[in-house]
Amino acid sequence: MTVVAEVTKLLNNWEKLNSFGIKRVYSYYIPQSVPVAIGNNEIYVSDVSSEPAEYGSNEFTTRNNVIQLNIMYGSQNHVSQDEVENSISSFLLQKNWRELPSGGRYPDPETGQITKILQFKKG
């Protein structure tokens, strides 16, 4: 299982996800088969980087992976963005994912949705 699939599965199985108006977390992108709903909160997980971490017998035995969560806040869902981001960060920290520094929120140029990218590193 890829790290993206692992984190996507963790978040989709998290009971608190629905309380933020998020019905499902996607891997890499939101599929075209999902109706575009600018009013909904959406998250997709993608890779950022991967590097060899440990070596043994001329082989890589582990990798350090960085993933990112692209959180798109719907125009009709009024949730506390700080609460969503803090709760997700706390949940992933419990699963051994450490949050990395990230930029601020910005409006998506295509949809106008407020977007936040959070990056996490395993370990």
C-alpha positions as CSV (number, residue, x, y, z in Angstrom):
1,M,0.0,0.0,0.0
2,T,1.4,3.4,-0.9
3,V,1.7,6.1,1.8
4,V,-1.0,8.1,-0.1
5,A,-3.4,5.1,0.1
6,E,-2.5,4.6,3.8
7,V,-3.3,8.2,4.8
8,T,-6.4,8.3,2.6
9,K,-7.7,5.1,4.3
10,L,-6.9,6.5,7.8
11,L,-8.8,9.6,7.1
12,N,-11.8,7.9,5.5
13,N,-12.1,5.6,8.6
14,W,-11.8,8.5,11.0
15,E,-15.2,8.9,12.7
16,K,-14.8,12.7,13.1
17,L,-14.5,13.4,9.4
18,N,-18.2,13.7,8.7
19,S,-18.6,16.3,11.5
20,F,-16.5,18.7,9.3
21,G,-18.8,18.2,6.3
22,I,-16.3,16.0,4.5
23,K,-17.9,12.8,3.1
24,R,-14.8,11.2,1.6
25,V,-11.1,11.8,1.2
26,Y,-9.6,11.0,-2.2
27,S,-6.1,9.9,-3.4
28,Y,-4.2,12.2,-5.8
29,Y,-7.3,14.0,-7.2
30,I,-11.1,14.3,-7.0
31,P,-12.3,11.9,-9.7
32,Q,-14.3,13.4,-12.6
33,S,-17.1,10.9,-11.8
34,V,-17.7,12.9,-8.5
35,P,-20.1,15.8,-9.2
36,V,-18.4,19.1,-8.8
37,A,-19.9,20.7,-5.7
38,I,-18.3,24.0,-4.8
39,G,-20.4,24.1,-1.7
40,N,-18.8,20.9,-0.3
41,N,-15.7,20.5,1.7
42,E,-13.2,18.1,-0.1
43,I,-9.8,16.6,0.7
44,Y,-7.4,14.8,-1.5
45,V,-4.0,13.3,-0.6
46,S,-0.9,13.3,-2.8
47,D,2.8,12.6,-2.7
48,V,5.3,15.5,-2.2
49,S,8.6,13.7,-1.9
50,S,10.3,10.4,-1.0
51,E,13.9,9.7,-0.2
52,P,15.9,6.7,1.0
53,A,16.2,6.6,4.7
54,E,18.1,3.5,5.7
55,Y,20.5,1.3,3.8
56,G,21.5,-2.3,4.4
57,S,23.3,-4.8,2.2
58,N,23.5,-2.3,-0.7
59,E,19.7,-1.9,-0.6
60,F,17.3,0.7,0.6
61,T,15.3,-0.7,3.5
62,T,13.0,2.3,4.3
63,R,12.0,5.6,2.8
64,N,11.1,9.0,4.3
65,N,7.9,10.1,2.6
66,V,6.2,13.5,2.6
67,I,2.5,13.7,1.7
68,Q,0.2,16.6,1.4
69,L,-3.5,17.1,2.1
70,N,-5.3,19.5,-0.2
71,I,-8.3,20.8,1.8
72,M,-10.9,22.7,-0.2
73,Y,-13.5,24.4,1.9
74,G,-17.0,24.6,0.4
75,S,-18.7,27.9,0.0
76,Q,-21.8,26.6,1.7
77,N,-20.2,24.7,4.6
78,H,-19.5,27.0,7.5
79,V,-17.0,25.1,9.6
80,S,-14.1,26.4,11.6
81,Q,-11.2,26.0,9.2
82,D,-8.8,26.2,12.2
83,E,-10.7,23.4,14.0
84,V,-10.6,21.2,10.8
85,E,-6.9,21.7,10.3
86,N,-6.0,21.3,14.0
87,S,-8.1,18.2,14.3
88,I,-6.7,16.6,11.2
89,S,-3.1,17.4,12.4
90,S,-3.8,16.0,15.8
91,F,-5.3,12.8,14.4
92,L,-2.4,12.2,12.0
93,L,0.1,12.9,14.8
94,Q,-1.5,10.1,16.8
95,K,-0.8,7.9,13.7
96,N,2.9,8.9,13.7
97,W,2.6,11.6,10.9
98,R,4.3,14.9,11.8
99,E,3.0,18.2,10.3
100,L,5.5,20.3,8.4
101,P,5.4,24.1,8.0
102,S,2.9,25.2,5.4
103,G,1.6,28.4,3.8
104,G,-1.6,30.1,4.4
105,R,-5.1,29.6,2.9
106,Y,-5.8,30.9,-0.6
107,P,-8.7,31.0,-3.0
108,D,-8.6,28.3,-5.7
109,P,-8.3,30.1,-9.1
110,E,-10.8,27.8,-10.8
111,T,-13.5,27.3,-8.2
112,G,-12.9,30.2,-5.8
113,Q,-13.0,27.8,-2.9
114,I,-10.7,28.6,0.1
115,T,-7.9,26.0,-0.1
116,K,-5.2,24.9,2.4
117,I,-2.3,22.6,1.8
118,L,-1.0,20.7,4.8
119,Q,2.2,18.6,4.5
120,F,3.1,15.7,6.8
121,K,6.2,13.4,7.2
122,K,6.0,9.9,8.6
123,G,7.8,9.5,12.0
